[in-house]
Amino acid sequence: MAAYLIANLQVHDPARFGEYRDKVAPMIAAFGGKYCVRGGAVTEVEGSPGLARVVILEFPDMAKLRAFYDSAEYAPLIALRQSAATGDVAFVEGYAG
């Protein structure tokens, strides 16, 4: 069953975030992930969800998602992202249907 990483980020340092974005894309692919949403325009239609830069990554399953996020290769990129942006990150299991 697919698994998703959902992030809602407020970017404070666009140059450093650009460095993160460039380095993380090939790593996501290497772990079987792909972008579903990558910071596109947000239109709020109900309530105030407080969304800024929304990123949704899809992985084949939760094990692949955890392997990506917990990998030694991603650890320095987490630090880079956190130096350039603040926000929330969550893992969500997909729907098996």
Summary of the structure (lengths in Angstrom):
residues: 97
radius of gyration: 13.5
end to end distance: 9.6
largest distance: 40.9
contacts: 251
relative contact order: 0.36
helix: 36%
strand: 31%
